[in-house]
Amino acid sequence: KDIIEQNLKFKVLTREKVNDLGMMGLKEVTAKVAEIEKSSKPVKTK
């Protein structure tokens, strides 16, 4: 019972950390994707 409770707490903690990292990572990923698209594709004027 104690082990299960510890595992649940651990999962919740890691999920929160992953969400925090995910939000940070998302911005970085979108920035990288934008850079890659700029360098690989001809620039389209909007």
Z-matrix of the N, CA and C atoms (Angstrom, degrees):
N
C 1 1.478
C 2 1.535 1 109.91
N 3 1.336 2 116.67 1 -46.23
C 4 1.467 3 120.46 2 179.52
C 5 1.523 4 110.69 3 -62.48
N 6 1.336 5 115.54 4 -41.97
C 7 1.472 6 120.09 5 -177.94
C 8 1.526 7 109.74 6 -62.62
N 9 1.324 8 116.54 7 -42.69
C 10 1.468 9 120.56 8 -179.24
C 11 1.529 10 109.63 9 -62.68
N 12 1.338 11 116.33 10 -43.40
C 13 1.470 12 120.03 11 179.96
C 14 1.521 13 110.45 12 -62.88
N 15 1.349 14 116.67 13 -41.74
C 16 1.469 15 120.58 14 178.49
C 17 1.520 16 110.04 15 -62.78
N 18 1.328 17 116.66 16 -43.42
C 19 1.465 18 120.71 17 179.81
C 20 1.524 19 110.86 18 -61.72
N 21 1.334 20 116.61 19 -41.94
C 22 1.466 21 120.17 20 179.48
C 23 1.521 22 110.54 21 -63.37
N 24 1.347 23 115.91 22 -44.58
C 25 1.469 24 119.72 23 178.79
C 26 1.518 25 109.88 24 -61.41
N 27 1.334 26 116.01 25 -43.14
C 28 1.466 27 121.13 26 -179.67
C 29 1.521 28 110.49 27 -61.93
N 30 1.319 29 116.41 28 -43.97
C 31 1.469 30 120.87 29 -179.75
C 32 1.524 31 110.44 30 -62.67
N 33 1.320 32 116.41 31 -42.38
C 34 1.469 33 120.34 32 179.87
C 35 1.521 34 109.78 33 -63.96
N 36 1.351 35 116.46 34 -44.28
C 37 1.470 36 120.63 35 179.40
C 38 1.519 37 110.68 36 -61.47
N 39 1.330 38 116.15 37 -48.35
C 40 1.464 39 119.04 38 -177.12
C 41 1.527 40 109.95 39 -66.24
N 42 1.318 41 117.17 40 -36.11
C 43 1.468 42 120.00 41 179.64
C 44 1.528 43 109.64 42 -62.97
N 45 1.342 44 116.42 43 -41.83
C 46 1.467 45 120.21 44 178.35
C 47 1.520 46 110.10 45 -63.35
N 48 1.348 47 115.92 46 -43.14
C 49 1.469 48 119.91 47 179.31
C 50 1.518 49 110.02 48 -63.32
N 51 1.328 50 115.95 49 -43.27
C 52 1.467 51 120.29 50 -179.97
C 53 1.522 52 110.05 51 -62.09
N 54 1.336 53 116.40 52 -40.52
C 55 1.468 54 120.03 53 178.49
C 56 1.523 55 110.79 54 -62.82
N 57 1.348 56 116.63 55 -43.21
C 58 1.469 57 120.30 56 178.03
C 59 1.522 58 110.04 57 -61.33
N 60 1.340 59 115.95 58 -48.19
C 61 1.465 60 120.70 59 178.99
C 62 1.518 61 110.03 60 -63.30
N 63 1.322 62 115.88 61 -39.75
C 64 1.457 63 120.56 62 -178.94
C 65 1.521 64 111.95 63 -61.00
N 66 1.332 65 116.24 64 -41.62
C 67 1.463 66 119.74 65 179.15
C 68 1.526 67 110.50 66 -64.46
N 69 1.349 68 116.19 67 -42.08
C 70 1.464 69 120.60 68 177.19
C 71 1.522 70 109.99 69 -66.71
N 72 1.328 71 115.18 70 -45.75
C 73 1.456 72 120.98 71 -177.26
C 74 1.517 73 112.00 72 -63.65
N 75 1.324 74 116.19 73 -35.02
C 76 1.468 75 120.89 74 -178.32
C 77 1.526 76 110.31 75 -60.48
N 78 1.335 77 115.73 76 -44.57
C 79 1.475 78 119.91 77 179.15
C 80 1.521 79 109.92 78 -62.03
N 81 1.342 80 115.91 79 -44.82
C 82 1.466 81 120.29 80 -179.83
C 83 1.517 82 110.60 81 -63.54
N 84 1.324 83 116.17 82 -43.10
C 85 1.469 84 120.59 83 -178.64
C 86 1.524 85 110.36 84 -63.50
N 87 1.315 86 117.10 85 -45.68
C 88 1.469 87 119.66 86 -179.33
C 89 1.523 88 110.64 87 -64.00
N 90 1.342 89 116.37 88 -37.10
C 91 1.468 90 120.39 89 177.49
C 92 1.530 91 109.94 90 -63.89
N 93 1.345 92 115.75 91 -43.79
C 94 1.471 93 120.19 92 -179.92
C 95 1.522 94 110.61 93 -64.26
N 96 1.313 95 116.42 94 -44.45
C 97 1.467 96 120.89 95 179.80
C 98 1.524 97 109.74 96 -60.11
N 99 1.325 98 115.96 97 -42.50
C 100 1.467 99 120.46 98 178.89
C 101 1.525 100 110.35 99 -61.30
N 102 1.346 101 116.43 100 -42.95
C 103 1.470 102 120.80 101 178.52
C 104 1.522 103 110.57 102 -61.39
N 105 1.334 104 115.65 103 -46.35
C 106 1.469 105 120.69 104 -178.42
C 107 1.526 106 109.85 105 -61.94
N 108 1.333 107 116.29 106 -43.72
C 109 1.469 108 119.76 107 -179.71
C 110 1.526 109 110.66 108 -63.58
N 111 1.331 110 116.53 109 -39.61
C 112 1.473 111 120.38 110 178.91
C 113 1.522 112 110.47 111 -61.86
N 114 1.351 113 116.01 112 -43.34
C 115 1.466 114 119.61 113 -173.81
C 116 1.527 115 112.06 114 -78.59
N 117 1.329 116 117.73 115 -30.68
C 118 1.466 117 119.43 116 -173.87
C 119 1.529 118 112.62 117 -92.51
N 120 1.330 119 117.04 118 -35.31
C 121 1.467 120 119.86 119 -177.53
C 122 1.524 121 110.55 120 -98.11
N 123 1.319 122 117.70 121 151.15
C 124 1.461 123 119.67 122 170.49
C 125 1.528 124 109.11 123 -61.89
N 126 1.309 125 115.91 124 141.67
C 127 1.464 126 119.92 125 -174.67
C 128 1.524 127 109.52 126 -69.53
N 129 1.330 128 114.68 127 125.41
C 130 1.468 129 119.25 128 177.47
C 131 1.519 130 108.22 129 -100.37
N 132 1.307 131 116.62 130 126.15
C 133 1.460 132 119.95 131 177.23
C 134 1.520 133 108.20 132 -82.51
N 135 1.337 134 114.79 133 131.88
C 136 1.460 135 118.33 134 -178.86
C 137 1.516 136 110.33 135 -97.32
